[in-house]
Amino acid sequence: MKNLSVTSFIHILFSLAIAIAISTVFIFLSWNKNKTKIDEMYHHKLIADAFLSNIELDMTDVELDKLYDEFNVQNVDLLKTKQEIEEVGTTIFGGESAIGNIKIFDTPSGHYIYIQRLGFSLMLKDNRLKNYVSTIAVGLSVVIIGILILLYYAILKKLKPLKKLHRDIEEFAGGNLKKRIRYKNDDEIGKIAKSFDNAIVRINDLSDSKNLFMRNIMHELKTPITKGRILTESIDDENTKNMLIRSFDRMNELIAELATIEKLTAQNFQPHFEMTTIDNAIKIGQNLLLNEKERMIENIDNRPIYTDIKLLSLAIKNLLDNGIKYGIDQKVKLQTTPEAIEIISKGEELKHPLRYYTEPFSQGEKRNSGFGLGLYIVKNILEKINLKLKYRHEDGYNVFIIKLV
């Protein structure tokens, strides 16, 4: 029930209400029909008994008229009525008693009561007004059901803008940052739409500011780093020279990592999927790796895979780089299994769960352990290409796993 949509809930609610209303009407009509039959039968038998009891008293015409008025009946022509009954009428009751015979007929023109005693016959027509309770009940039920249907459509029409609002929000979430949400009415839905539109404007402003800041800072850093790297070549002291070269190279790597993060976190970024092979992605990842420390590649699978080869190779490169830089012996091994690519390096087990290290580093512990921006980038890359990053520690080795299935 918690996950039931508002529209589905309204469908169910009004369907039940209309079904209950229709069922109630049918039950009432059935009950009223039986009750009417019983009441009419009782009334007609009362009339017949009254006339049979008074016939032998040799009543005058005035007394008969009084009796007709009392029971609201009319003496009709026997032969003419008999013909009508034979053509379109039905017998609804027939019986005998000690004082005479009684038959009650139903015709389109009304009910007739036939009384017979000692050769005396009398055909009476019931002139009472027709019982309109059933008709009134049907009319009221039609009105009530009609009101329920109108309310049903009115509520659905009122909620219809929610579907458009949902589509607009999904379009914005899908990367259309220029999407604006417009809603003219000032009701609750309109207020939600306006608030979300304001949020879109704010998000776009923040995104533009962030992009401008990132591009400017990377541009401004590139120039002094390049100049410093060139000037480093003129230093005679090899130890100082190598230390500065490593520092400038590390700064270049950080700028490249920041550029990669900016690209991956852009809402309109879409990976380019194509058919390739696992060994091809691994070779490209190796070529991207500047660190020439010892690495061992074995058990490489050349089966095809549908992925973004640039992103997958970049993830492999970052994991290889981490393994070489921060492994105890600065060695790394890469191997494939039927379900994964594994990057293995010697080291202590991580002190925290993997998700702790796949956030952008802000604590010294993450920087010192080497599991900062690199793993954050790997995680984001793999999410973009529908793969997962896993980790285990086995026999003194850290094993980072790219799950392929």
KEKOLGU-379341 format. One record per residue (C-alpha): y negated, z negated, x; residue number from 0. Coordinates in pm, 1 decimal. Layout:
N
+----------+----------+----------+-----+
|        Y |        Z |        X |   k |
+----------+----------+----------+-----+
|        Y |        Z |        X | NUM |
...
+----------+----------+----------+-----+
! end
This chain:
405
+----------+----------+----------+-----+
|        Y |        Z |        X |   k |
+----------+----------+----------+-----+
|      0.0 |      0.0 |      0.0 |   0 |
|   -235.3 |    -72.7 |    292.4 |   1 |
|   -198.1 |    282.2 |    427.1 |   2 |
|   -244.5 |    442.2 |     84.5 |   3 |
|   -552.7 |    663.3 |     70.4 |   4 |
|   -828.8 |    594.2 |   -182.7 |   5 |
|   -768.8 |    930.5 |   -351.7 |   6 |
|   -394.1 |    866.6 |   -384.9 |   7 |
|   -465.0 |    518.0 |   -520.1 |   8 |
|   -696.2 |    665.1 |   -786.3 |   9 |
|   -432.8 |    927.7 |   -877.3 |  10 |
|   -169.9 |    657.9 |   -923.7 |  11 |
|   -404.8 |    419.3 |  -1108.0 |  12 |
|   -524.0 |    673.2 |  -1365.4 |  13 |
|   -177.7 |    827.3 |  -1404.9 |  14 |
|    -40.9 |    483.4 |  -1492.1 |  15 |
|   -332.8 |    411.4 |  -1726.6 |  16 |
|   -290.7 |    742.2 |  -1913.4 |  17 |
|     89.7 |    701.7 |  -1927.6 |  18 |
|     52.4 |    348.5 |  -2066.0 |  19 |
|   -202.9 |    467.5 |  -2324.9 |  20 |
|     23.5 |    753.1 |  -2441.8 |  21 |
|    329.7 |    525.0 |  -2454.2 |  22 |
|    136.4 |    265.5 |  -2655.3 |  23 |
|     27.8 |    528.3 |  -2907.6 |  24 |
|    383.1 |    657.5 |  -2953.2 |  25 |
|    519.2 |    304.6 |  -2996.3 |  26 |
|    246.8 |    220.4 |  -3250.5 |  27 |
|    299.8 |    544.4 |  -3445.5 |  28 |
|    674.9 |    482.1 |  -3461.4 |  29 |
|    621.6 |    122.9 |  -3577.3 |  30 |
|    355.7 |    224.4 |  -3831.9 |  31 |
|    574.5 |    503.2 |  -3969.1 |  32 |
|    864.3 |    264.4 |  -4034.8 |  33 |
|    630.9 |      0.4 |  -4178.1 |  34 |
|    466.6 |    257.4 |  -4409.6 |  35 |
|    805.0 |    373.6 |  -4535.4 |  36 |
|    913.6 |     18.0 |  -4610.8 |  37 |
|    583.5 |    -63.4 |  -4785.7 |  38 |
|    594.2 |    253.5 |  -4993.7 |  39 |
|    956.7 |    196.9 |  -5089.1 |  40 |
|    880.7 |   -157.4 |  -5197.9 |  41 |
|    574.4 |    -43.5 |  -5397.4 |  42 |
|    759.9 |    242.8 |  -5568.8 |  43 |
|   1051.5 |     17.7 |  -5666.7 |  44 |
|    801.2 |   -231.7 |  -5804.8 |  45 |
|    646.9 |     44.5 |  -6018.6 |  46 |
|    987.3 |    162.9 |  -6140.2 |  47 |
|   1098.6 |   -189.7 |  -6228.9 |  48 |
|    774.0 |   -252.9 |  -6416.1 |  49 |
|    802.5 |     61.3 |  -6626.4 |  50 |
|   1175.7 |     14.1 |  -6692.4 |  51 |
|   1114.6 |   -340.1 |  -6805.3 |  52 |
|    835.7 |   -238.6 |  -7045.3 |  53 |
|    980.3 |     79.8 |  -7192.4 |  54 |
|   1198.6 |   -106.2 |  -7442.6 |  55 |
|    893.7 |   -297.4 |  -7569.7 |  56 |
|    774.3 |     20.3 |  -7744.5 |  57 |
|    437.6 |     11.8 |  -7572.0 |  58 |
|    136.4 |    180.8 |  -7724.0 |  59 |
|    -55.7 |    453.4 |  -7546.4 |  60 |
|   -331.9 |    207.2 |  -7459.2 |  61 |
|    -82.7 |    -29.3 |  -7300.1 |  62 |
|     76.8 |    257.0 |  -7107.8 |  63 |
|   -262.3 |    373.0 |  -6982.1 |  64 |
|   -334.1 |     19.0 |  -6868.9 |  65 |
|     -4.2 |     11.9 |  -6683.2 |  66 |
|    -83.2 |    351.4 |  -6524.1 |  67 |
|   -418.2 |    220.4 |  -6406.1 |  68 |
|   -269.9 |   -103.0 |  -6275.2 |  69 |
|    -25.3 |     80.9 |  -6047.0 |  70 |
|   -250.3 |    383.7 |  -5990.4 |  71 |
|      8.5 |    633.0 |  -6112.5 |  72 |
|     -5.9 |    936.1 |  -6341.5 |  73 |
|    240.8 |   1066.5 |  -6599.1 |  74 |
|    316.6 |   1430.8 |  -6508.0 |  75 |
|    510.3 |   1715.7 |  -6664.4 |  76 |
|    877.6 |   1662.2 |  -6590.6 |  77 |
|    990.5 |   2027.0 |  -6582.2 |  78 |
|    702.5 |   2151.0 |  -6367.8 |  79 |
|    742.7 |   1867.0 |  -6121.8 |  80 |
|   1120.4 |   1917.8 |  -6108.6 |  81 |
|   1063.7 |   2278.4 |  -6004.8 |  82 |
|    828.4 |   2170.4 |  -5723.2 |  83 |
|   1076.9 |   1909.6 |  -5602.5 |  84 |
|   1361.3 |   2161.7 |  -5595.8 |  85 |
|   1151.6 |   2408.5 |  -5394.3 |  86 |
|    970.6 |   2191.3 |  -5139.4 |  87 |
|   1058.4 |   1827.8 |  -5208.8 |  88 |
|   1306.5 |   1578.4 |  -5069.1 |  89 |
|   1470.7 |   1270.6 |  -5217.3 |  90 |
|   1380.3 |    959.4 |  -5022.2 |  91 |
|   1545.4 |    704.5 |  -5249.9 |  92 |
|   1791.1 |    700.0 |  -5541.3 |  93 |
|   1960.8 |    409.6 |  -5710.3 |  94 |
|   2085.7 |    248.0 |  -6026.1 |  95 |
|   2025.9 |    -91.8 |  -6175.3 |  96 |
|   2117.9 |   -279.8 |  -6490.1 |  97 |
|   1802.4 |   -157.7 |  -6662.2 |  98 |
|   1802.0 |    207.4 |  -6553.8 |  99 |
|   1798.8 |    471.9 |  -6280.6 | 100 |
|   1532.6 |    530.0 |  -6015.9 | 101 |
|   1463.1 |    825.2 |  -5785.5 | 102 |
|   1173.6 |    870.5 |  -5547.8 | 103 |
|   1073.4 |   1214.8 |  -5416.6 | 104 |
|    842.0 |   1329.7 |  -5140.6 | 105 |
|    652.5 |   1659.9 |  -5172.1 | 106 |
|    350.9 |   1810.9 |  -4999.1 | 107 |
|    138.7 |   1713.5 |  -5301.0 | 108 |
|    247.5 |   1349.1 |  -5293.9 | 109 |
|    519.4 |   1101.1 |  -5398.0 | 110 |
|    689.6 |   1115.1 |  -5737.8 | 111 |
|    881.8 |    838.0 |  -5911.5 | 112 |
|   1147.4 |    940.2 |  -6163.6 | 113 |
|   1251.7 |    673.7 |  -6414.4 | 114 |
|   1537.3 |    708.5 |  -6662.9 | 115 |
|   1669.1 |    460.8 |  -6923.5 | 116 |
|   1871.8 |    511.3 |  -7238.4 | 117 |
|   1780.2 |    879.3 |  -7267.2 | 118 |
|   1414.8 |    808.0 |  -7188.5 | 119 |
|   1278.9 |    994.1 |  -6884.8 | 120 |
|    944.0 |    954.1 |  -6712.8 | 121 |
|    800.7 |   1127.6 |  -6403.4 | 122 |
|    515.7 |    943.8 |  -6237.0 | 123 |
|    294.5 |   1061.1 |  -5950.7 | 124 |
|    163.2 |    806.2 |  -5700.6 | 125 |
|   -214.7 |    856.5 |  -5688.5 | 126 |
|   -288.1 |    606.7 |  -5416.7 | 127 |
|   -492.1 |    734.7 |  -5122.5 | 128 |
|   -292.7 |    857.9 |  -4827.3 | 129 |
|   -244.0 |    609.9 |  -4541.9 | 130 |
|   -471.8 |    727.5 |  -4259.8 | 131 |
|   -382.9 |    453.5 |  -4011.2 | 132 |
|   -169.3 |    690.9 |  -3804.1 | 133 |
|   -436.4 |    959.0 |  -3806.5 | 134 |
|   -703.6 |    710.0 |  -3699.4 | 135 |
|   -474.5 |    575.0 |  -3426.0 | 136 |
|   -407.4 |    927.0 |  -3293.5 | 137 |
|   -779.1 |   1005.7 |  -3301.5 | 138 |
|   -871.9 |    687.5 |  -3113.4 | 139 |
|   -598.2 |    745.6 |  -2857.9 | 140 |
|   -722.0 |   1100.1 |  -2795.5 | 141 |
|  -1075.2 |    966.8 |  -2742.9 | 142 |
|   -955.8 |    689.9 |  -2506.7 | 143 |
|   -734.2 |    926.4 |  -2304.9 | 144 |
|  -1020.3 |   1177.2 |  -2292.3 | 145 |
|  -1254.1 |    906.7 |  -2157.4 | 146 |
|   -994.4 |    809.5 |  -1894.4 | 147 |
|   -959.6 |   1173.2 |  -1783.3 | 148 |
|  -1337.8 |   1214.6 |  -1764.0 | 149 |
|  -1365.2 |    893.4 |  -1558.2 | 150 |
|  -1082.5 |   1018.0 |  -1336.2 | 151 |
|  -1258.8 |   1346.5 |  -1259.5 | 152 |
|  -1597.4 |   1173.9 |  -1225.6 | 153 |
|  -1460.9 |    932.5 |   -963.0 | 154 |
|  -1284.5 |   1212.9 |   -774.1 | 155 |
|  -1605.9 |   1416.1 |   -776.9 | 156 |
|  -1797.1 |   1113.4 |   -648.5 | 157 |
|  -1547.0 |   1071.6 |   -364.2 | 158 |
|  -1534.8 |   1441.9 |   -277.0 | 159 |
|  -1813.2 |   1411.3 |    -13.5 | 160 |
|  -1584.5 |   1170.1 |    176.2 | 161 |
|  -1350.8 |   1459.6 |    255.9 | 162 |
|  -1639.7 |   1664.5 |    393.9 | 163 |
|  -1761.3 |   1361.5 |    589.8 | 164 |
|  -1410.3 |   1319.2 |    732.8 | 165 |
|  -1397.4 |   1687.3 |    836.3 | 166 |
|  -1741.1 |   1662.1 |    999.7 | 167 |
|  -1639.9 |   1351.2 |   1193.9 | 168 |
|  -1315.2 |   1518.6 |   1308.6 | 169 |
|  -1512.6 |   1824.7 |   1417.3 | 170 |
|  -1745.9 |   1603.1 |   1621.6 | 171 |
|  -1450.2 |   1413.2 |   1769.2 | 172 |
|  -1290.3 |   1748.8 |   1856.4 | 173 |
|  -1578.4 |   1832.5 |   2090.1 | 174 |
|  -1852.4 |   1987.3 |   1874.9 | 175 |
|  -2130.5 |   1761.8 |   2002.8 | 176 |
|  -2396.2 |   1964.5 |   1820.4 | 177 |
|  -2245.6 |   1880.5 |   1483.0 | 178 |
|  -2487.4 |   1712.3 |   1243.7 | 179 |
|  -2389.4 |   1533.1 |    923.4 | 180 |
|  -2611.5 |   1598.0 |    623.8 | 181 |
|  -2581.0 |   1431.7 |    280.8 | 182 |
|  -2861.8 |   1445.2 |     25.9 | 183 |
|  -2774.8 |   1153.0 |   -202.6 | 184 |
|  -2877.6 |    799.1 |   -115.7 | 185 |
|  -2558.5 |    629.8 |   -235.1 | 186 |
|  -2308.0 |    437.6 |    -20.4 | 187 |
|  -2149.6 |    759.0 |    112.3 | 188 |
|  -2494.1 |    894.7 |    192.9 | 189 |
|  -2580.5 |    579.8 |    386.9 | 190 |
|  -2256.6 |    604.7 |    585.3 | 191 |
|  -2324.0 |    974.2 |    658.4 | 192 |
|  -2680.0 |    896.7 |    768.5 | 193 |
|  -2565.1 |    611.0 |    992.6 | 194 |
|  -2301.0 |    830.7 |   1154.7 | 195 |
|  -2552.4 |   1112.8 |   1201.4 | 196 |
|  -2783.2 |    867.3 |   1377.8 | 197 |
|  -2488.0 |    760.3 |   1593.9 | 198 |
|  -2421.6 |   1125.9 |   1685.2 | 199 |
|  -2783.2 |   1168.6 |   1793.6 | 200 |
|  -2760.8 |    851.0 |   2000.7 | 201 |
|  -2428.8 |    953.3 |   2158.3 | 202 |
|  -2567.6 |   1295.7 |   2249.3 | 203 |
|  -2874.0 |   1136.6 |   2406.0 | 204 |
|  -2659.3 |    897.7 |   2609.5 | 205 |
|  -2422.1 |   1177.4 |   2710.6 | 206 |
|  -2708.7 |   1400.2 |   2822.3 | 207 |
|  -2862.7 |   1112.2 |   3017.7 | 208 |
|  -2530.1 |   1032.7 |   3181.9 | 209 |
|  -2464.6 |   1395.8 |   3275.0 | 210 |
|  -2814.4 |   1437.1 |   3415.1 | 211 |
|  -2782.0 |   1115.9 |   3616.1 | 212 |
|  -2439.3 |   1211.3 |   3754.2 | 213 |
|  -2547.6 |   1561.1 |   3854.5 | 214 |
|  -2869.5 |   1442.4 |   4014.8 | 215 |
|  -2706.3 |   1160.3 |   4210.3 | 216 |
|  -2424.5 |   1384.8 |   4332.9 | 217 |
|  -2675.0 |   1650.8 |   4434.7 | 218 |
|  -2897.6 |   1399.6 |   4611.2 | 219 |
|  -2601.5 |   1247.8 |   4796.0 | 220 |
|  -2456.9 |   1579.5 |   4907.4 | 221 |
|  -2760.8 |   1670.2 |   5119.8 | 222 |
|  -2781.7 |   1354.4 |   5339.8 | 223 |
|  -2402.8 |   1341.7 |   5373.1 | 224 |
|  -2393.4 |   1702.5 |   5493.0 | 225 |
|  -2679.2 |   1639.7 |   5739.2 | 226 |
|  -2514.7 |   1320.1 |   5862.5 | 227 |
|  -2183.1 |   1500.5 |   5909.3 | 228 |
|  -2352.1 |   1770.1 |   6117.1 | 229 |
|  -2541.4 |   1517.3 |   6331.3 | 230 |
|  -2218.0 |   1326.1 |   6389.7 | 231 |
|  -2083.1 |   1617.4 |   6593.9 | 232 |
|  -2354.8 |   1553.6 |   6854.7 | 233 |
|  -2240.1 |   1196.5 |   6926.2 | 234 |
|  -2057.9 |   1154.5 |   7256.1 | 235 |
|  -1883.8 |    826.9 |   7179.5 | 236 |
|  -1553.8 |    939.8 |   7023.5 | 237 |
|  -1480.4 |    606.7 |   6852.3 | 238 |
|  -1820.8 |    597.5 |   6686.3 | 239 |
|  -1795.9 |    968.0 |   6605.1 | 240 |
|  -1453.9 |    933.7 |   6438.5 | 241 |
|  -1563.3 |    627.5 |   6242.7 | 242 |
|  -1868.9 |    810.8 |   6107.3 | 243 |
|  -1663.2 |   1122.1 |   6027.2 | 244 |
|  -1416.7 |    911.1 |   5827.1 | 245 |
|  -1707.5 |    745.9 |   5643.5 | 246 |
|  -1871.2 |   1076.5 |   5554.1 | 247 |
|  -1536.1 |   1226.2 |   5448.1 | 248 |
|  -1473.8 |    925.2 |   5225.8 | 249 |
|  -1817.7 |    966.3 |   5066.5 | 250 |
|  -1741.1 |   1333.3 |   4999.0 | 251 |
|  -1411.4 |   1232.7 |   4840.0 | 252 |
|  -1589.7 |    980.7 |   4616.3 | 253 |
|  -1838.6 |   1245.8 |   4503.0 | 254 |
|  -1550.5 |   1483.5 |   4428.6 | 255 |
|  -1375.7 |   1208.3 |   4232.4 | 256 |
|  -1693.0 |   1138.0 |   4033.3 | 257 |
|  -1726.2 |   1509.9 |   3954.3 | 258 |
|  -1364.8 |   1516.4 |   3838.3 | 259 |
|  -1420.7 |   1212.7 |   3616.0 | 260 |
|  -1729.7 |   1371.7 |   3462.1 | 261 |
|  -1531.8 |   1686.8 |   3388.2 | 262 |
|  -1230.8 |   1507.1 |   3239.8 | 263 |
|  -1432.5 |   1270.7 |   3020.0 | 264 |
|  -1647.8 |   1547.9 |   2871.4 | 265 |
|  -1567.5 |   1572.5 |   2499.4 | 266 |
|  -1565.6 |   1952.7 |   2501.9 | 267 |
|  -1322.3 |   1975.0 |   2795.1 | 268 |
|  -1002.3 |   2161.9 |   2711.2 | 269 |
|   -712.8 |   2211.9 |   2956.7 | 270 |
|   -582.9 |   2562.9 |   3024.4 | 271 |
|   -209.3 |   2566.5 |   2953.7 | 272 |
|     15.7 |   2831.0 |   3109.6 | 273 |
|    375.3 |   2879.6 |   3218.2 | 274 |
|    441.3 |   2780.4 |   3579.7 | 275 |
|    703.7 |   2592.2 |   3779.4 | 276 |
|    716.4 |   2233.5 |   3899.9 | 277 |
|    752.3 |   2331.1 |   4265.9 | 278 |
|    445.0 |   2557.0 |   4239.2 | 279 |
|    233.6 |   2267.2 |   4106.1 | 280 |
|    360.9 |   2044.1 |   4388.0 | 281 |
|    275.9 |   2304.6 |   4655.1 | 282 |
|    -78.8 |   2339.9 |   4522.4 | 283 |
|   -111.3 |   1959.9 |   4519.4 | 284 |
|     -1.9 |   1946.9 |   4884.2 | 285 |
|   -256.5 |   2211.4 |   4981.2 | 286 |
|   -534.4 |   2009.5 |   4817.5 | 287 |
|   -439.1 |   1707.4 |   5026.7 | 288 |
|   -655.7 |   1677.1 |   5336.7 | 289 |
|   -463.6 |   1381.4 |   5475.9 | 290 |
|   -209.5 |   1517.2 |   5721.8 | 291 |
|    -13.9 |   1193.1 |   5764.9 | 292 |
|    361.0 |   1211.0 |   5730.5 | 293 |
|    488.8 |   1303.4 |   5388.0 | 294 |
|    834.9 |   1407.4 |   5284.7 | 295 |
|    914.2 |   1640.4 |   4995.4 | 296 |
|   1273.1 |   1659.6 |   4874.3 | 297 |
|   1486.0 |   1746.2 |   4572.5 | 298 |
|   1216.2 |   1973.6 |   4428.8 | 299 |
|   1291.6 |   2126.2 |   4090.0 | 300 |
|   1177.7 |   2484.7 |   4033.2 | 301 |
|   1230.5 |   2486.0 |   3657.5 | 302 |
|    948.6 |   2623.6 |   3439.3 | 303 |
|    688.7 |   2397.4 |   3278.0 | 304 |
|    406.7 |   2470.3 |   3032.6 | 305 |
|     99.3 |   2288.5 |   3160.7 | 306 |
|   -243.5 |   2316.7 |   3322.1 | 307 |
|   -135.5 |   2378.7 |   3680.6 | 308 |
|   -475.5 |   2286.5 |   3831.1 | 309 |
|   -482.9 |   1947.7 |   3658.9 | 310 |
|   -116.8 |   1866.9 |   3728.9 | 311 |
|   -151.9 |   1957.7 |   4097.9 | 312 |
|   -467.8 |   1744.0 |   4119.0 | 313 |
|   -278.6 |   1446.1 |   3974.6 | 314 |
|      3.4 |   1499.8 |   4227.8 | 315 |
|   -252.0 |   1526.0 |   4509.5 | 316 |
|   -416.6 |   1195.0 |   4412.0 | 317 |
|    -82.1 |   1013.9 |   4395.2 | 318 |
|     22.5 |   1154.7 |   4734.0 | 319 |
|   -314.1 |   1055.7 |   4878.8 | 320 |
|   -280.8 |    699.9 |   4745.1 | 321 |
|     70.6 |    670.1 |   4882.0 | 322 |
|    -33.4 |    784.0 |   5232.0 | 323 |
|   -352.6 |    581.3 |   5251.8 | 324 |
|   -228.1 |    253.8 |   5113.1 | 325 |
|    142.4 |    254.8 |   5195.9 | 326 |
|    246.3 |      2.2 |   5458.5 | 327 |
|    379.3 |    273.9 |   5691.8 | 328 |
|    136.7 |    544.6 |   5567.8 | 329 |
|    428.9 |    759.6 |   5463.8 | 330 |
|    503.9 |    902.3 |   5122.0 | 331 |
|    802.7 |   1070.1 |   4964.8 | 332 |
|    793.1 |   1305.2 |   4664.3 | 333 |
|   1100.8 |   1391.7 |   4464.7 | 334 |
|   1179.5 |   1532.9 |   4122.0 | 335 |
|   1431.4 |   1430.4 |   3860.5 | 336 |
|   1529.1 |   1609.2 |   3538.4 | 337 |
|   1264.4 |   1406.4 |   3355.6 | 338 |
|    991.5 |   1323.1 |   3607.9 | 339 |
|    806.2 |   1370.6 |   3935.4 | 340 |
|    825.0 |   1056.6 |   4152.9 | 341 |
|    585.8 |    963.6 |   4436.1 | 342 |
|    730.6 |    682.7 |   4647.9 | 343 |
|    561.1 |    472.2 |   4915.3 | 344 |
|    644.1 |    144.8 |   5085.1 | 345 |
|    440.3 |   -155.0 |   4966.8 | 346 |
|    422.9 |   -478.0 |   4774.2 | 347 |
|    470.1 |   -479.0 |   4398.4 | 348 |
|    151.6 |   -454.4 |   4193.2 | 349 |
|     28.8 |   -793.6 |   4079.8 | 350 |
|    -86.8 |   -667.6 |   3739.2 | 351 |
|     45.2 |   -418.7 |   3482.9 | 352 |
|    -26.9 |    -52.9 |   3555.3 | 353 |
|   -299.6 |    -30.5 |   3284.8 | 354 |
|   -506.9 |   -279.8 |   3489.5 | 355 |
|   -523.2 |    -32.8 |   3779.6 | 356 |
|   -587.7 |    279.8 |   3569.0 | 357 |
|   -933.2 |    155.9 |   3472.3 | 358 |
|  -1233.2 |    253.5 |   3689.3 | 359 |
|  -1246.2 |    -12.5 |   3959.3 | 360 |
|  -1509.6 |   -281.6 |   3936.1 | 361 |
|  -1331.8 |   -571.1 |   4108.6 | 362 |
|  -1288.1 |   -608.3 |   4481.9 | 363 |
|   -914.1 |   -655.8 |   4439.5 | 364 |
|   -879.9 |   -303.0 |   4302.4 | 365 |
|  -1082.6 |   -148.3 |   4580.4 | 366 |
|   -896.9 |   -336.3 |   4851.5 | 367 |
|   -558.2 |   -242.4 |   4705.1 | 368 |
|   -660.1 |    122.3 |   4685.0 | 369 |
|   -567.4 |    160.5 |   4319.5 | 370 |
|   -908.6 |    237.5 |   4171.0 | 371 |
|  -1063.4 |    573.2 |   4081.7 | 372 |
|   -757.2 |    763.1 |   4203.1 | 373 |
|   -522.7 |    618.6 |   3939.5 | 374 |
|   -797.0 |    632.1 |   3677.6 | 375 |
|   -831.2 |   1006.2 |   3739.2 | 376 |
|   -452.2 |   1055.6 |   3737.5 | 377 |
|   -418.2 |    874.3 |   3405.6 | 378 |
|   -694.9 |   1082.2 |   3244.6 | 379 |
|   -552.0 |   1406.9 |   3380.6 | 380 |
|   -203.0 |   1335.5 |   3250.5 | 381 |
|   -337.7 |   1236.7 |   2907.1 | 382 |
|   -522.2 |   1569.0 |   2887.6 | 383 |
|   -200.7 |   1764.7 |   2954.7 | 384 |
|     20.3 |   1540.9 |   2734.7 | 385 |
|    209.8 |   1369.5 |   3017.6 | 386 |
|    243.5 |    999.6 |   3100.3 | 387 |
|    205.9 |    788.2 |   3413.2 | 388 |
|    467.9 |    516.5 |   3471.2 | 389 |
|    532.4 |    268.9 |   3752.2 | 390 |
|    817.2 |     64.0 |   3891.4 | 391 |
|    883.4 |   -134.3 |   4210.9 | 392 |
|   1222.8 |    -83.5 |   4365.9 | 393 |
|   1366.9 |   -219.7 |   4693.7 | 394 |
|   1023.6 |   -272.2 |   4849.6 | 395 |
|    882.2 |     63.9 |   4738.8 | 396 |
|    614.1 |    148.2 |   4482.7 | 397 |
|    724.9 |    437.0 |   4262.9 | 398 |
|    463.7 |    619.3 |   4055.7 | 399 |
|    622.2 |    845.2 |   3798.2 | 400 |
|    480.9 |   1147.8 |   3615.3 | 401 |
|    693.2 |   1168.4 |   3299.5 | 402 |
|    757.4 |   1532.8 |   3209.5 | 403 |
|    943.5 |   1466.2 |   2883.7 | 404 |
+----------+----------+----------+-----+
! end
